[in-house]
Amino acid sequence: MTKFLILFFFITTTSFANTLKVNSVSYSKKKLTILATEKINTQDPTYKGKVVFKAIAFNKVLSVPKNKSVKFKALDGFTSIIPGKYFSGKSKAYLALEDINWPKIRDGKSAGPFYLIWTDPKASKVKQEQWPFQISEISIVDNVEELYKEIYPEYLTQSAKRGFKVFTQNCFTCHKINGYGEGLMGPDLNVPMNPTEYFRLSALRKLIRNPRKVRRWKTMVMPKFDEETISKKEMVDLIKYLIEIKELKRNIPI
């Protein structure tokens, strides 16, 4: 029987000197802590087990139109853009707050001060990259296809268009394409070279599934993407997008 690590994070009136910017309005953690009245038990991909958080229902923090997206900016440079439909689906979003020290996840830091969590994530097919942590800013934005039309050209095949969605869900948080995007944690995936140009496709698939089986270094942060996260069909579509996007290469100072 699988054993899960049970972590209880209790929100108290003690507050660290942190603020959260929501659509350009700053809120102190002390104010948000007062609203954190719910106790949420969820299977957490960051702490790898069952975790109990005190949290705020996300719709109390921000009202999200279905035809827009929500952008989360993190302290470490991670940026996640999540379509609005997820916030009105079967999976429920909550904002967890850190008041005491949560367990560290990397570089001696925890998932705090603010962390987006979900209940029943499989119900709406919420991906692991849609659990942004160390959040510093939240804002309503246009959908990715509209924000970054330059990397969603009309010539894409249907498979590549599906691959673009896989890319934006799982890769765009850390990687740019032709300099477009806000990902700062990984290399651009088209310039100066597209990974399909310097990897055999079998090696590229292996890199995406488990990057440490292909290359590793001390500060590596790229996670595994198993078949539950990116299915075999989604992997085909993702590779197709990368292949077709090579036509959009342009000279960008590196």
NULUM-127799 format. One record per residue (C-alpha): residue in three letters; x, z, y. Coordinates in Angstrom, 1 decimal, always signed. Layout:
# NULUM-127799
<timar res="ala" u="X" w="Z" v="Y"/>
...
***
This chain:
# NULUM-127799
<timar res="met" u="+0.0" w="+0.0" v="+0.0"/>
<timar res="thr" u="+1.4" w="-1.0" v="+3.4"/>
<timar res="lys" u="+2.2" w="+1.9" v="+5.6"/>
<timar res="phe" u="+1.6" w="+1.5" v="+9.4"/>
<timar res="leu" u="+3.4" w="+3.4" v="+12.1"/>
<timar res="ile" u="+0.7" w="+5.3" v="+14.0"/>
<timar res="leu" u="+1.6" w="+5.9" v="+17.7"/>
<timar res="phe" u="-0.5" w="+7.9" v="+20.0"/>
<timar res="phe" u="-0.1" w="+7.1" v="+23.7"/>
<timar res="phe" u="-1.9" w="+9.6" v="+25.9"/>
<timar res="ile" u="-2.6" w="+8.9" v="+29.6"/>
<timar res="thr" u="-2.4" w="+11.9" v="+31.8"/>
<timar res="thr" u="-2.6" w="+12.5" v="+35.5"/>
<timar res="thr" u="+1.2" w="+12.3" v="+35.6"/>
<timar res="ser" u="+2.2" w="+9.0" v="+37.1"/>
<timar res="phe" u="+5.4" w="+7.0" v="+37.5"/>
<timar res="ala" u="+6.1" w="+5.2" v="+40.7"/>
<timar res="asn" u="+4.8" w="+1.8" v="+39.4"/>
<timar res="thr" u="+2.4" w="-0.6" v="+41.0"/>
<timar res="leu" u="+0.5" w="-3.6" v="+39.6"/>
<timar res="lys" u="-0.3" w="-6.6" v="+41.8"/>
<timar res="val" u="-3.7" w="-8.2" v="+41.0"/>
<timar res="asn" u="-4.4" w="-11.4" v="+42.9"/>
<timar res="ser" u="-2.0" w="-10.2" v="+45.7"/>
<timar res="val" u="-3.5" w="-6.8" v="+45.9"/>
<timar res="ser" u="-1.3" w="-3.9" v="+44.8"/>
<timar res="tyr" u="-2.7" w="-1.0" v="+42.8"/>
<timar res="ser" u="-0.9" w="+2.2" v="+42.0"/>
<timar res="lys" u="-0.6" w="+3.4" v="+38.4"/>
<timar res="lys" u="-2.2" w="+6.7" v="+39.5"/>
<timar res="lys" u="-5.3" w="+4.8" v="+40.6"/>
<timar res="leu" u="-5.4" w="+2.7" v="+37.4"/>
<timar res="thr" u="-4.8" w="+5.8" v="+35.2"/>
<timar res="ile" u="-8.0" w="+7.3" v="+36.5"/>
<timar res="leu" u="-9.9" w="+4.3" v="+35.1"/>
<timar res="ala" u="-8.1" w="+4.4" v="+31.7"/>
<timar res="thr" u="-10.9" w="+6.2" v="+29.9"/>
<timar res="glu" u="-11.0" w="+4.2" v="+26.7"/>
<timar res="lys" u="-9.0" w="+5.0" v="+23.5"/>
<timar res="ile" u="-8.1" w="+1.7" v="+21.8"/>
<timar res="asn" u="-6.9" w="+1.5" v="+18.3"/>
<timar res="thr" u="-5.3" w="-1.9" v="+17.4"/>
<timar res="gln" u="-2.8" w="-3.6" v="+15.2"/>
<timar res="asp" u="+0.0" w="-4.2" v="+17.7"/>
<timar res="pro" u="+2.5" w="-7.1" v="+17.3"/>
<timar res="thr" u="+5.0" w="-5.5" v="+19.7"/>
<timar res="tyr" u="+5.3" w="-2.1" v="+18.1"/>
<timar res="lys" u="+4.6" w="-3.6" v="+14.6"/>
<timar res="gly" u="+1.8" w="-1.3" v="+13.5"/>
<timar res="lys" u="-1.4" w="+0.5" v="+14.2"/>
<timar res="val" u="-1.3" w="+1.9" v="+17.8"/>
<timar res="val" u="-3.7" w="+4.0" v="+19.8"/>
<timar res="phe" u="-3.6" w="+3.4" v="+23.5"/>
<timar res="lys" u="-5.5" w="+4.8" v="+26.4"/>
<timar res="ala" u="-6.6" w="+1.7" v="+28.4"/>
<timar res="ile" u="-8.9" w="+0.0" v="+30.8"/>
<timar res="ala" u="-11.2" w="-2.8" v="+29.8"/>
<timar res="phe" u="-9.6" w="-5.9" v="+31.3"/>
<timar res="asn" u="-12.9" w="-7.0" v="+33.0"/>
<timar res="lys" u="-12.8" w="-3.9" v="+35.1"/>
<timar res="val" u="-9.4" w="-4.9" v="+36.4"/>
<timar res="leu" u="-10.2" w="-8.6" v="+37.0"/>
<timar res="ser" u="-13.2" w="-10.9" v="+36.6"/>
<timar res="val" u="-12.1" w="-14.1" v="+34.8"/>
<timar res="pro" u="-14.0" w="-17.4" v="+35.2"/>
<timar res="lys" u="-14.1" w="-19.3" v="+31.9"/>
<timar res="asn" u="-12.9" w="-22.5" v="+33.6"/>
<timar res="lys" u="-9.7" w="-20.8" v="+34.9"/>
<timar res="ser" u="-6.7" w="-19.0" v="+33.4"/>
<timar res="val" u="-5.0" w="-15.7" v="+34.0"/>
<timar res="lys" u="-1.3" w="-15.6" v="+34.7"/>
<timar res="phe" u="+0.8" w="-12.6" v="+33.7"/>
<timar res="lys" u="+4.2" w="-12.1" v="+35.2"/>
<timar res="ala" u="+6.5" w="-9.6" v="+33.5"/>
<timar res="leu" u="+9.5" w="-7.6" v="+34.9"/>
<timar res="asp" u="+11.9" w="-9.5" v="+32.5"/>
<timar res="gly" u="+10.9" w="-13.0" v="+33.6"/>
<timar res="phe" u="+8.3" w="-13.6" v="+30.9"/>
<timar res="thr" u="+5.2" w="-15.5" v="+32.1"/>
<timar res="ser" u="+2.1" w="-16.0" v="+30.1"/>
<timar res="ile" u="-0.9" w="-18.1" v="+31.1"/>
<timar res="ile" u="-4.0" w="-17.3" v="+29.1"/>
<timar res="pro" u="-7.2" w="-19.5" v="+29.3"/>
<timar res="gly" u="-10.2" w="-17.7" v="+30.7"/>
<timar res="lys" u="-12.3" w="-18.4" v="+27.6"/>
<timar res="tyr" u="-10.3" w="-15.7" v="+25.7"/>
<timar res="phe" u="-11.5" w="-13.0" v="+28.0"/>
<timar res="ser" u="-15.1" w="-13.7" v="+27.2"/>
<timar res="gly" u="-14.7" w="-14.2" v="+23.5"/>
<timar res="lys" u="-15.0" w="-12.0" v="+20.4"/>
<timar res="ser" u="-11.6" w="-10.5" v="+20.9"/>
<timar res="lys" u="-11.6" w="-7.9" v="+23.7"/>
<timar res="ala" u="-8.8" w="-7.5" v="+26.2"/>
<timar res="tyr" u="-7.6" w="-4.2" v="+27.6"/>
<timar res="leu" u="-4.9" w="-3.1" v="+30.0"/>
<timar res="ala" u="-2.8" w="-0.3" v="+28.5"/>
<timar res="leu" u="-0.8" w="+2.0" v="+30.9"/>
<timar res="glu" u="+2.4" w="+3.9" v="+30.2"/>
<timar res="asp" u="+2.6" w="+7.4" v="+31.7"/>
<timar res="ile" u="+5.0" w="+9.1" v="+29.3"/>
<timar res="asn" u="+7.9" w="+7.2" v="+27.6"/>
<timar res="trp" u="+6.7" w="+4.7" v="+25.1"/>
<timar res="pro" u="+9.1" w="+3.7" v="+22.3"/>
<timar res="lys" u="+11.7" w="+1.2" v="+23.3"/>
<timar res="ile" u="+11.4" w="-2.4" v="+22.2"/>
<timar res="arg" u="+14.6" w="-4.0" v="+23.6"/>
<timar res="asp" u="+17.3" w="-3.5" v="+26.1"/>
<timar res="gly" u="+16.4" w="+0.2" v="+26.2"/>
<timar res="lys" u="+12.9" w="-0.6" v="+27.7"/>
<timar res="ser" u="+9.4" w="-0.1" v="+26.5"/>
<timar res="ala" u="+6.3" w="-2.3" v="+26.7"/>
<timar res="gly" u="+5.3" w="-0.5" v="+29.9"/>
<timar res="pro" u="+4.4" w="+0.0" v="+32.6"/>
<timar res="phe" u="+1.4" w="-2.3" v="+31.9"/>
<timar res="tyr" u="+0.6" w="-4.1" v="+28.7"/>
<timar res="leu" u="-2.2" w="-6.4" v="+27.7"/>
<timar res="ile" u="-3.6" w="-5.5" v="+24.3"/>
<timar res="trp" u="-6.5" w="-6.9" v="+22.2"/>
<timar res="thr" u="-9.0" w="-5.7" v="+19.7"/>
<timar res="asp" u="-9.7" w="-7.9" v="+16.7"/>
<timar res="pro" u="-7.3" w="-10.6" v="+17.9"/>
<timar res="lys" u="-7.9" w="-12.9" v="+14.9"/>
<timar res="ala" u="-11.6" w="-13.3" v="+16.0"/>
<timar res="ser" u="-10.5" w="-15.5" v="+19.0"/>
<timar res="lys" u="-7.2" w="-16.6" v="+17.5"/>
<timar res="val" u="-5.2" w="-14.7" v="+20.0"/>
<timar res="lys" u="-1.5" w="-15.5" v="+19.6"/>
<timar res="gln" u="+1.4" w="-13.0" v="+19.7"/>
<timar res="glu" u="+2.6" w="-14.5" v="+22.9"/>
<timar res="gln" u="-0.7" w="-13.6" v="+24.5"/>
<timar res="trp" u="+0.2" w="-9.9" v="+24.4"/>
<timar res="pro" u="+2.3" w="-9.8" v="+27.6"/>
<timar res="phe" u="+4.1" w="-6.5" v="+28.2"/>
<timar res="gln" u="+6.1" w="-5.1" v="+31.1"/>
<timar res="ile" u="+3.5" w="-6.7" v="+33.4"/>
<timar res="ser" u="+4.1" w="-6.6" v="+37.1"/>
<timar res="glu" u="+1.6" w="-9.2" v="+38.4"/>
<timar res="ile" u="-1.8" w="-10.7" v="+37.3"/>
<timar res="ser" u="-3.5" w="-13.6" v="+39.0"/>
<timar res="ile" u="-6.2" w="-16.2" v="+38.5"/>
<timar res="val" u="-4.8" w="-19.8" v="+38.3"/>
<timar res="asp" u="-5.9" w="-23.2" v="+37.2"/>
<timar res="asn" u="-5.6" w="-24.2" v="+33.6"/>
<timar res="val" u="-2.1" w="-25.3" v="+32.4"/>
<timar res="glu" u="-3.2" w="-28.9" v="+32.1"/>
<timar res="glu" u="-4.1" w="-28.9" v="+35.8"/>
<timar res="leu" u="-1.2" w="-26.7" v="+37.0"/>
<timar res="tyr" u="+1.4" w="-28.8" v="+35.3"/>
<timar res="lys" u="+0.0" w="-32.4" v="+35.1"/>
<timar res="glu" u="+3.6" w="-33.7" v="+35.1"/>
<timar res="ile" u="+4.2" w="-32.5" v="+31.5"/>
<timar res="tyr" u="+0.7" w="-33.5" v="+30.2"/>
<timar res="pro" u="+0.8" w="-37.3" v="+30.7"/>
<timar res="glu" u="-2.1" w="-39.6" v="+29.9"/>
<timar res="tyr" u="-0.1" w="-41.5" v="+27.3"/>
<timar res="leu" u="+0.1" w="-38.6" v="+24.8"/>
<timar res="thr" u="-1.5" w="-39.2" v="+21.5"/>
<timar res="gln" u="-4.2" w="-36.8" v="+20.3"/>
<timar res="ser" u="-1.7" w="-35.1" v="+18.0"/>
<timar res="ala" u="+0.7" w="-34.6" v="+21.0"/>
<timar res="lys" u="-2.2" w="-33.3" v="+23.1"/>
<timar res="arg" u="-2.9" w="-30.7" v="+20.5"/>
<timar res="gly" u="+0.8" w="-30.0" v="+20.4"/>
<timar res="phe" u="+0.8" w="-29.3" v="+24.1"/>
<timar res="lys" u="-1.7" w="-26.6" v="+23.6"/>
<timar res="val" u="+0.4" w="-25.1" v="+20.8"/>
<timar res="phe" u="+3.4" w="-25.3" v="+23.2"/>
<timar res="thr" u="+1.6" w="-23.6" v="+26.1"/>
<timar res="gln" u="+0.4" w="-20.8" v="+23.8"/>
<timar res="asn" u="+3.7" w="-20.1" v="+22.1"/>
<timar res="cys" u="+6.7" w="-21.6" v="+23.9"/>
<timar res="phe" u="+5.8" w="-22.1" v="+27.6"/>
<timar res="thr" u="+6.1" w="-18.3" v="+28.2"/>
<timar res="cys" u="+9.9" w="-18.6" v="+27.9"/>
<timar res="his" u="+10.8" w="-22.4" v="+28.2"/>
<timar res="lys" u="+10.3" w="-25.0" v="+30.8"/>
<timar res="ile" u="+9.8" w="-28.8" v="+30.4"/>
<timar res="asn" u="+11.6" w="-31.0" v="+32.9"/>
<timar res="gly" u="+12.0" w="-28.0" v="+35.1"/>
<timar res="tyr" u="+8.2" w="-27.4" v="+35.2"/>
<timar res="gly" u="+6.9" w="-23.9" v="+34.4"/>
<timar res="glu" u="+8.0" w="-20.4" v="+35.1"/>
<timar res="gly" u="+9.7" w="-19.5" v="+31.8"/>
<timar res="leu" u="+13.2" w="-18.0" v="+32.4"/>
<timar res="met" u="+14.2" w="-16.5" v="+29.1"/>
<timar res="gly" u="+15.0" w="-19.7" v="+27.2"/>
<timar res="pro" u="+16.4" w="-23.2" v="+27.9"/>
<timar res="asp" u="+14.5" w="-26.2" v="+29.2"/>
<timar res="leu" u="+13.1" w="-28.1" v="+26.2"/>
<timar res="asn" u="+13.6" w="-31.6" v="+27.6"/>
<timar res="val" u="+16.6" w="-31.7" v="+29.9"/>
<timar res="pro" u="+19.4" w="-32.4" v="+29.7"/>
<timar res="met" u="+18.4" w="-33.0" v="+26.0"/>
<timar res="asn" u="+15.2" w="-32.6" v="+24.0"/>
<timar res="pro" u="+15.7" w="-30.4" v="+20.8"/>
<timar res="thr" u="+14.4" w="-33.3" v="+18.7"/>
<timar res="glu" u="+17.6" w="-35.2" v="+19.9"/>
<timar res="tyr" u="+20.1" w="-32.6" v="+18.6"/>
<timar res="phe" u="+18.3" w="-31.0" v="+15.7"/>
<timar res="arg" u="+17.2" w="-32.6" v="+12.5"/>
<timar res="leu" u="+13.4" w="-32.0" v="+12.4"/>
<timar res="ser" u="+13.7" w="-29.8" v="+9.3"/>
<timar res="ala" u="+16.2" w="-27.6" v="+11.1"/>
<timar res="leu" u="+14.0" w="-27.5" v="+14.2"/>
<timar res="arg" u="+11.0" w="-26.4" v="+12.2"/>
<timar res="lys" u="+13.2" w="-23.7" v="+10.6"/>
<timar res="leu" u="+14.4" w="-22.6" v="+14.0"/>
<timar res="ile" u="+10.8" w="-22.2" v="+15.2"/>
<timar res="arg" u="+9.7" w="-20.3" v="+12.1"/>
<timar res="asn" u="+12.7" w="-17.9" v="+12.1"/>
<timar res="pro" u="+15.3" w="-18.6" v="+14.7"/>
<timar res="arg" u="+17.8" w="-16.1" v="+13.2"/>
<timar res="lys" u="+18.1" w="-18.3" v="+10.1"/>
<timar res="val" u="+19.5" w="-21.1" v="+12.2"/>
<timar res="arg" u="+21.5" w="-19.3" v="+14.9"/>
<timar res="arg" u="+21.9" w="-15.8" v="+16.3"/>
<timar res="trp" u="+23.5" w="-13.9" v="+19.1"/>
<timar res="lys" u="+23.3" w="-10.3" v="+20.4"/>
<timar res="thr" u="+20.9" w="-10.9" v="+23.2"/>
<timar res="met" u="+18.6" w="-13.3" v="+21.3"/>
<timar res="val" u="+14.9" w="-12.5" v="+21.9"/>
<timar res="met" u="+13.0" w="-15.5" v="+20.4"/>
<timar res="pro" u="+10.5" w="-14.1" v="+17.8"/>
<timar res="lys" u="+9.5" w="-15.6" v="+14.5"/>
<timar res="phe" u="+6.5" w="-17.9" v="+14.4"/>
<timar res="asp" u="+5.0" w="-17.6" v="+11.0"/>
<timar res="glu" u="+2.2" w="-19.9" v="+9.6"/>
<timar res="glu" u="-0.4" w="-17.4" v="+10.8"/>
<timar res="thr" u="+0.8" w="-17.9" v="+14.3"/>
<timar res="ile" u="+1.6" w="-21.6" v="+14.1"/>
<timar res="ser" u="+0.0" w="-23.3" v="+11.2"/>
<timar res="lys" u="+1.6" w="-26.2" v="+9.3"/>
<timar res="lys" u="-0.7" w="-28.6" v="+11.1"/>
<timar res="glu" u="+0.0" w="-27.0" v="+14.5"/>
<timar res="met" u="+3.7" w="-27.3" v="+13.8"/>
<timar res="val" u="+3.3" w="-31.1" v="+13.2"/>
<timar res="asp" u="+1.5" w="-31.4" v="+16.5"/>
<timar res="leu" u="+4.0" w="-29.3" v="+18.4"/>
<timar res="ile" u="+6.9" w="-31.5" v="+17.1"/>
<timar res="lys" u="+4.9" w="-34.6" v="+18.0"/>
<timar res="tyr" u="+4.5" w="-33.3" v="+21.6"/>
<timar res="leu" u="+8.3" w="-32.7" v="+21.9"/>
<timar res="ile" u="+9.0" w="-36.1" v="+20.6"/>
<timar res="glu" u="+6.6" w="-37.9" v="+22.9"/>
<timar res="ile" u="+7.6" w="-35.8" v="+26.0"/>
<timar res="lys" u="+11.1" w="-37.3" v="+25.8"/>
<timar res="glu" u="+9.8" w="-40.3" v="+27.8"/>
<timar res="leu" u="+9.3" w="-38.1" v="+30.8"/>
<timar res="lys" u="+13.0" w="-37.3" v="+31.2"/>
<timar res="arg" u="+14.3" w="-37.2" v="+34.8"/>
<timar res="asn" u="+17.5" w="-36.1" v="+36.4"/>
<timar res="ile" u="+17.4" w="-32.4" v="+37.2"/>
<timar res="pro" u="+20.4" w="-30.4" v="+38.4"/>
<timar res="ile" u="+21.3" w="-27.9" v="+35.7"/>
***
